[in-house]
Amino acid sequence: MIQLDSNLDYQLCSKKVELNSNEVEIEIKATGINYKDYLMYIGTINSDLDLKYGKEYEVENGIGIENPMIGNDFSGIITRLGSDAEKKKFKVGDHVCGVASKTSGSHVIIDYNFIYHKPLNYNHSVSASIPSIYITSLHSIYSVGNLQSNQSILIHSATGGIGLSSLDLLKSKKHQGYIFLTIGSKDKEEYLKKNYGSFITGIYSSRNKDYVGEIKSKLIELGEIEEHGVDLILNTLSSEFMDSNFQCLNTSGRIVDLSVTHLTPNDLQSLQI
């Protein structure tokens, strides 16, 4: 098998000879790489965020320990599998996608719980773009954000991966609450209107902080006199927008911050005041 080395050159590595009962080996056909991989590579964010599965084998055998952890999403074909994985309706030759560590190589070995069958109507490239971003959006909206079907949500940078996956998830669940979005250009606004239409309550600019007043005015226009803002904000904007986000929240509203820059000590101090 091959993996990227610390210089981002491909090198040959030995394969694990015998799989554990819960493991599958997959030949990678496509991998998903995003900004997070770059930030991990240059050390801006900690590599502890990377998927831990399989690291014990690397440490014990000294295989690729220093290799960059680039790629978490993949799509590919099962080439080997353990006995337990075989019982879970997987077989050699199955086309699957999922999450693993270092998916920029030729093969990965992963627990079968981290994979699922590739959608038949998607090719490998599209399938490799799905897992992490949709899992992040699903977890952020419903597990962390606890959004109810009749509650309102503001999604920043709505044409990014988080934004589009969140809209798809909300639409699939037939969300009944108001959906507000911010975007950075008119082209993006037209794209959202064309693809989501009346499902969206309002679209505003992420280039300034006017969205706070505009959303509150829209809620009044809709007859929501007692609503002071939205129930949930998915934030991907920089920390300078955080005060505006808090001003845009309804009573008991929540913010799930997915931005690269998190709350600073000054932000925490201002919140306590």
Backbone hydrogen bonds in HBPLUS format (Angstrom, degrees):
<---DONOR---> <-ACCEPTOR-->    atom                        ^
c    i                          cat <-CA-CA->   ^        H-A-AA   ^      H-
h    n   atom  resd res      DA  || num        DHA   H-A  angle D-A-AA Bond
n    s   type  num  typ     dist DA aas  dist angle  dist       angle   num
A0013-CYS N   A0001-MET O   2.78 MM  12  5.43 163.1  1.81 158.0 157.4     1
A0106-SER N   A0002-ILE O   2.98 MM 104  5.34 155.4  2.04 145.1 147.8     2
A0003-GLN N   A0011-GLN O   2.99 MM   8  5.56 150.9  2.07 150.6 159.2     3
A0011-GLN N   A0003-GLN O   2.86 MM   8  5.56 154.8  1.92 152.9 160.0     4
A0005-ASP N   A0009-ASP O   2.77 MM   4  5.49 153.7  1.84 149.8 157.7     5
A0008-LEU N   A0005-ASP O   2.90 MM   3  5.18 159.5  1.94 120.0 122.1     6
A0023-GLU N   A0020-ASN O   3.12 MM   3  5.38 169.4  2.13 117.4 119.7     7
A0084-ASP N   A0021-SER O   2.85 MM  63  5.09 130.3  2.10 119.3 133.9     8
A0085-ALA N   A0021-SER O   3.29 MM  64  6.79 145.8  2.41 168.0 162.9     9
A0112-TYR N   A0022-ASN O   2.96 MM  90  6.10 157.9  2.01 170.9 171.0    10
A0082-GLY N   A0023-GLU O   2.72 MM  59  5.27 153.4  1.79 171.8 170.5    11
A0024-VAL N   A0110-ILE O   2.89 MM  86  5.61 150.7  1.98 153.4 161.9    12
A0110-ILE N   A0024-VAL O   3.01 MM  86  5.61 156.7  2.07 155.7 160.4    13
A0025-GLU N   A0080-ARG O   2.81 MM  55  4.95 171.4  1.82 136.3 138.3    14
A0079-THR N   A0025-GLU O   2.83 MM  54  5.62 166.2  1.85 146.2 151.0    15
A0080-ARG N   A0025-GLU O   3.42 MM  55  4.95 162.5  2.46 127.8 127.5    16
A0026-ILE N   A0108-VAL O   2.88 MM  82  5.45 161.8  1.91 160.6 166.7    17
A0108-VAL N   A0026-ILE O   3.05 MM  82  5.45 147.6  2.16 143.9 154.1    18
A0027-GLU N   A0077-ILE O   2.85 MM  50  5.25 164.8  1.87 154.7 150.3    19
A0077-ILE N   A0027-GLU O   3.00 MM  50  5.25 151.0  2.09 141.2 147.0    20
A0028-ILE N   A0106-SER O   2.84 MM  78  5.36 158.1  1.89 134.8 141.4    21
A0029-LYS N   A0075-SER O   2.83 MM  46  5.78 162.8  1.86 145.9 150.1    22
A0030-ALA N   A0075-SER O   3.07 MM  45  5.29 145.4  2.20 154.2 151.8    23
A0075-SER N   A0030-ALA O   2.91 MM  45  5.29 141.9  2.06 155.8 153.6    24
A0032-GLY N   A0073-ASP O   2.98 MM  41  4.88 161.7  2.02 120.3 124.2    25
A0037-ASP N   A0034-ASN O   3.01 MM   3  5.68 134.7  2.23 115.5 125.4    26
A0039-LEU N   A0035-TYR O   3.01 MM   4  6.33 161.6  2.05 153.8 158.7    27
A0040-MET N   A0036-LYS O   2.94 MM   4  6.16 150.9  2.02 147.5 155.3    28
A0041-TYR N   A0037-ASP O   2.95 MM   4  6.12 153.2  2.02 143.6 151.2    29
A0042-ILE N   A0038-TYR O   3.05 MM   4  6.34 154.1  2.12 153.4 158.6    30
A0044-THR N   A0039-LEU O   2.84 MM   5  5.07 131.3  2.08 155.4 158.9    31
A0045-ILE N   A0039-LEU O   3.43 MM   6  5.79 159.6  2.48 112.9 115.3    32
A0043-GLY N   A0040-MET O   3.21 MM   3  4.98 146.9  2.32  93.6 103.3    33
A0049-LEU N   A0046-ASN O   3.28 MM   3  6.25 174.2  2.28 122.2 123.7    34
A0050-ASP N   A0047-SER O   2.95 MM   3  5.49 163.6  1.97 115.8 121.2    35
A0055-LYS N   A0052-LYS O   3.12 MM   3  5.84 164.7  2.14 147.7 148.7    36
A0058-GLU N   A0054-GLY O   3.42 MM   4  6.76 157.1  2.47 144.7 150.7    37
A0059-VAL N   A0055-LYS O   2.93 MM   4  6.20 161.4  1.96 157.4 161.5    38
A0060-GLU N   A0056-GLU O   2.95 MM   4  6.11 169.5  1.96 153.6 156.6    39
A0061-ASN N   A0057-TYR O   3.04 MM   4  6.06 149.2  2.13 144.1 151.7    40
A0062-GLY N   A0058-GLU O   2.72 MM   4  5.44 113.5  2.16 139.6 153.6    41
A0063-ILE N   A0058-GLU O   3.04 MM   5  4.77 142.9  2.19 128.6 136.3    42
A0067-ASN N   A0064-GLY O   3.16 MM   3  5.06 152.3  2.24  99.4 107.8    43
A0103-THR N   A0071-GLY O   3.19 MM  32  4.70 171.0  2.20 109.7 112.2    44
A0100-ALA N   A0072-ASN O   2.84 MM  28  5.10 152.1  1.92 138.0 147.4    45
A0074-PHE N   A0098-GLY O   3.12 MM  24  5.71 149.6  2.22 154.3 154.5    46
A0098-GLY N   A0074-PHE O   3.13 MM  24  5.71 152.2  2.21 144.7 148.0    47
A0076-GLY N   A0096-VAL O   2.85 MM  20  5.61 164.8  1.87 163.6 167.6    48
A0096-VAL N   A0076-GLY O   2.88 MM  20  5.61 156.9  1.93 151.1 158.5    49
A0078-ILE N   A0094-ASP O   2.95 MM  16  5.46 161.3  1.99 155.4 160.0    50
A0093-GLY N   A0078-ILE O   2.83 MM  15  5.19 161.2  1.87 136.8 142.9    51
A0086-GLU N   A0082-GLY O   3.10 MM   4  6.35 146.9  2.22 147.8 157.4    52
A0087-LYS N   A0084-ASP O   3.08 MM   3  5.19 129.3  2.35  96.3 109.5    53
A0088-LYS N   A0085-ALA O   3.07 MM   3  5.19 146.0  2.19 100.3 110.5    54
A0094-ASP N   A0091-LYS O   3.10 MM   3  5.77 160.0  2.14 141.5 142.0    55
A0118-LYS N   A0095-HIS O   2.92 MM  23  5.62 174.7  1.92 129.1 130.9    56
A0097-CYS N   A0116-TYR O   2.94 MM  19  5.77 158.6  1.98 165.9 173.0    57
A0116-TYR N   A0097-CYS O   2.98 MM  19  5.77 148.9  2.08 161.9 171.7    58
A0099-VAL N   A0114-PHE O   3.24 MM  15  5.86 151.4  2.32 154.4 161.8    59
A0114-PHE N   A0111-ASP O   3.00 MM   3  5.84 170.7  2.01 128.0 131.0    60
A0115-ILE N   A0112-TYR O   3.27 MM   3  5.53 163.9  2.30 113.7 114.0    61
A0122-TYR N   A0119-PRO O   3.21 MM   3  5.52 168.5  2.23 113.4 116.1    62
A0127-SER N   A0123-ASN O   3.03 MM   4  6.19 165.2  2.05 153.8 158.6    63
A0128-ALA N   A0124-HIS O   2.96 MM   4  6.08 146.7  2.08 146.8 154.1    64
A0129-SER N   A0126-VAL O   3.02 MM   3  5.35 153.4  2.09 108.0 116.5    65
A0130-ILE N   A0127-SER O   3.31 MM   3  5.53 167.5  2.33 109.1 112.6    66
A0134-TYR N   A0130-ILE O   3.11 MM   4  5.96 166.4  2.13 170.8 175.1    67
A0135-ILE N   A0131-PRO O   2.92 MM   4  5.98 159.1  1.97 157.6 164.4    68
A0136-THR N   A0132-SER O   2.86 MM   4  5.95 157.2  1.91 146.7 153.2    69
A0137-SER N   A0133-ILE O   3.06 MM   4  6.25 160.7  2.10 141.9 146.8    70
A0138-LEU N   A0134-TYR O   2.89 MM   4  5.97 165.2  1.91 147.7 152.4    71
A0139-HIS N   A0135-ILE O   2.91 MM   4  5.99 167.1  1.93 149.8 153.7    72
A0140-SER N   A0136-THR O   2.87 MM   4  5.94 157.3  1.92 146.1 153.3    73
A0141-ILE N   A0137-SER O   2.94 MM   4  6.01 167.3  1.96 153.8 156.4    74
A0142-TYR N   A0138-LEU O   3.08 MM   4  5.99 165.9  2.10 149.4 153.2    75
A0143-SER N   A0139-HIS O   3.03 MM   4  4.87 130.2  2.29 114.4 128.9    76
A0144-VAL N   A0139-HIS O   2.86 MM   5  6.18 164.9  1.88 169.0 172.7    77
A0145-GLY N   A0140-SER O   2.77 MM   5  5.61 138.7  1.94 133.0 146.7    78
A0147-LEU N   A0141-ILE O   3.05 MM   6  5.89 167.5  2.07 152.6 156.5    79
A0151-GLN N   A0148-GLN O   3.03 MM   3  5.35 168.7  2.04 118.0 121.3    80
A0176-GLN N   A0149-SER O   2.84 MM  27  5.47 140.1  2.00 141.9 154.7    81
A0177-GLY N   A0149-SER O   2.92 MM  28  6.06 122.4  2.26 149.8 148.2    82
A0231-ASP N   A0152-SER O   3.19 MM  79  5.19 133.5  2.42 107.8 119.8    83
A0232-LEU N   A0152-SER O   3.16 MM  80  6.50 130.6  2.42 136.2 149.9    84
A0153-ILE N   A0178-TYR O   2.96 MM  25  6.41 149.7  2.06 151.5 160.2    85
A0180-PHE N   A0153-ILE O   2.83 MM  27  6.12 176.5  1.83 166.8 167.9    86
A0154-LEU N   A0232-LEU O   2.82 MM  78  6.29 152.1  1.89 154.4 164.0    87
A0234-LEU N   A0154-LEU O   2.88 MM  80  6.30 160.8  1.92 164.2 170.6    88
A0155-ILE N   A0180-PHE O   2.88 MM  25  6.33 159.8  1.92 153.4 156.0    89
A0182-THR N   A0155-ILE O   3.11 MM  27  6.54 144.6  2.24 151.2 148.5    90
A0156-HIS N   A0234-LEU O   3.18 MM  78  6.25 177.2  2.18 166.5 167.4    91
A0160-GLY N   A0157-SER O   3.03 MM   3  5.76 163.6  2.05 126.4 129.2    92
A0158-ALA N   A0182-THR O   2.93 MM  24  5.94 166.9  1.95 171.6 174.2    93
A0164-LEU N   A0160-GLY O   2.95 MM   4  6.12 176.8  1.95 164.7 164.1    94
A0165-SER N   A0161-GLY O   3.05 MM   4  6.00 162.3  2.08 146.8 152.5    95
A0166-SER N   A0162-ILE O   2.92 MM   4  5.89 151.4  2.00 142.5 150.8    96
A0167-LEU N   A0163-GLY O   2.99 MM   4  6.24 157.9  2.04 148.5 154.3    97
A0168-ASP N   A0164-LEU O   2.98 MM   4  6.21 159.2  2.02 148.1 153.6    98
A0169-LEU N   A0165-SER O   2.96 MM   4  6.18 157.7  2.01 146.8 152.5    99
A0170-LEU N   A0166-SER O   2.88 MM   4  6.09 165.3  1.90 154.3 158.4   100
A0171-LYS N   A0167-LEU O   2.89 MM   4  6.00 157.4  1.94 147.2 153.9   101
A0172-SER N   A0168-ASP O   2.90 MM   4  6.07 155.4  1.96 145.0 152.0   102
A0173-LYS N   A0169-LEU O   3.06 MM   4  6.28 139.4  2.23 142.4 152.6   103
A0175-HIS N   A0170-LEU O   3.00 MM   5  5.31 162.6  2.03 151.6 154.9   104
A0174-LYS N   A0171-LYS O   2.99 MM   3  4.92 160.0  2.03 104.1 109.2   105
A0201-THR N   A0179-ILE O   2.81 MM  22  5.14 150.1  1.90 141.0 149.1   106
A0181-LEU N   A0202-GLY O   2.94 MM  21  6.33 152.9  2.01 153.3 162.1   107
A0204-TYR N   A0181-LEU O   2.81 MM  23  6.14 155.3  1.87 145.4 153.4   108
A0183-ILE N   A0204-TYR O   2.88 MM  21  6.37 145.2  2.00 156.5 166.8   109
A0206-SER N   A0183-ILE O   2.74 MM  23  5.24 149.0  1.84 150.2 146.9   110
A0189-GLU N   A0185-SER O   3.20 MM   4  6.52 148.3  2.31 139.0 148.0   111
A0190-GLU N   A0186-LYS O   2.91 MM   4  6.21 157.0  1.96 153.7 159.0   112
A0191-TYR N   A0187-ASP O   3.03 MM   4  6.29 152.2  2.11 143.2 150.8   113
A0192-LEU N   A0188-LYS O   3.07 MM   4  6.33 160.6  2.11 148.2 152.1   114
A0193-LYS N   A0189-GLU O   3.00 MM   4  6.25 161.5  2.03 151.4 156.6   115
A0194-LYS N   A0190-GLU O   2.95 MM   4  6.05 156.9  2.00 147.2 153.5   116
A0195-ASN N   A0191-TYR O   3.03 MM   4  6.19 153.9  2.10 148.5 154.8   117
A0196-TYR N   A0192-LEU O   2.81 MM   4  5.62 148.4  1.91 149.9 156.4   118
A0197-GLY N   A0193-LYS O   2.99 MM   4  4.52 137.7  2.17 111.3 121.7   119
A0199-PHE N   A0196-TYR O   3.03 MM   3  5.64 153.2  2.11 146.5 146.7   120
A0200-ILE N   A0197-GLY O   3.22 MM   3  6.18 169.7  2.23 125.7 127.7   121
A0214-GLU N   A0210-ASP O   3.11 MM   4  6.29 164.0  2.14 156.7 161.5   122
A0215-ILE N   A0211-TYR O   2.89 MM   4  5.81 157.6  1.94 143.3 147.7   123
A0216-LYS N   A0212-VAL O   3.17 MM   4  6.38 163.2  2.20 147.6 152.4   124
A0217-SER N   A0213-GLY O   2.92 MM   4  6.07 153.5  2.00 144.0 151.4   125
A0218-LYS N   A0214-GLU O   2.97 MM   4  6.13 149.2  2.06 138.8 147.4   126
A0219-LEU N   A0215-ILE O   2.94 MM   4  6.23 154.8  2.01 150.9 156.8   127
A0220-ILE N   A0216-LYS O   3.16 MM   4  6.44 154.1  2.23 143.5 149.8   128
A0221-GLU N   A0217-SER O   2.93 MM   4  6.18 155.8  1.99 145.5 152.8   129
A0222-LEU N   A0218-LYS O   2.92 MM   4  6.18 138.9  2.09 143.0 154.2   130
A0224-GLU N   A0219-LEU O   2.83 MM   5  5.22 152.6  1.91 163.8 154.5   131
A0223-GLY N   A0220-ILE O   2.93 MM   3  5.04 156.5  1.98 105.4 112.4   132
A0227-GLU N   A0224-GLU O   3.26 MM   3  5.42 154.4  2.33 103.8 111.4   133
A0230-VAL N   A0248-CYS O   2.87 MM  18  6.38 155.0  1.94 156.5 153.3   134
A0250-ASN N   A0230-VAL O   2.73 MM  20  4.95 159.9  1.77 142.4 136.5   135
A0254-ARG N   A0231-ASP O   2.91 MM  23  6.19 153.9  1.98 135.7 141.6   136
A0233-ILE N   A0254-ARG O   2.94 MM  21  6.39 143.1  2.08 147.0 158.7   137
A0256-VAL N   A0233-ILE O   2.89 MM  23  6.21 169.6  1.90 173.7 176.6   138
A0235-ASN N   A0256-VAL O   2.96 MM  21  6.11 163.3  1.99 150.9 156.2   139
A0258-LEU N   A0235-ASN O   2.72 MM  23  5.64 159.7  1.76 157.7 164.5   140
A0241-PHE N   A0238-SER O   3.10 MM   3  6.02 169.8  2.11 126.7 129.9   141
A0242-MET N   A0239-SER O   3.03 MM   3  5.25 166.2  2.05 113.0 117.4   142
A0245-ASN N   A0241-PHE O   2.94 MM   4  6.24 149.4  2.04 150.5 160.2   143
A0246-PHE N   A0242-MET O   3.02 MM   4  6.37 157.0  2.07 153.4 157.9   144
A0247-GLN N   A0243-ASP O   3.05 MM   4  6.36 150.0  2.15 145.0 153.6   145
A0248-CYS N   A0244-SER O   3.08 MM   4  6.27 125.2  2.39 136.7 150.6   146
A0248-CYS N   A0245-ASN O   2.99 MM   3  5.03 137.6  2.18  96.9 109.6   147
A0249-LEU N   A0246-PHE O   3.28 MM   3  5.35 167.6  2.30 106.4 109.2   148
A0253-GLY N   A0250-ASN O   2.88 MM   3  4.96 138.2  2.05 138.6 130.6   149
A0267-ASP N   A0264-THR O   2.99 MM   3  5.12 118.7  2.38 100.5 115.8   150
A0268-LEU N   A0264-THR O   3.08 MM   4  6.47 158.5  2.13 156.7 162.2   151
A0269-GLN N   A0265-PRO O   2.96 MM   4  6.20 151.7  2.05 145.1 153.1   152
A0270-SER N   A0266-ASN O   2.99 MM   4  6.22 158.5  2.03 149.3 154.1   153
A0271-LEU N   A0267-ASP O   3.06 MM   4  6.31 145.5  2.19 144.1 153.5   154
A0272-GLN N   A0268-LEU O   3.10 MM   4  6.36 151.0  2.18 145.0 152.0   155
A0273-ILE N   A0269-GLN O   3.18 MM   4  6.48 144.2  2.31 143.0 152.3   156
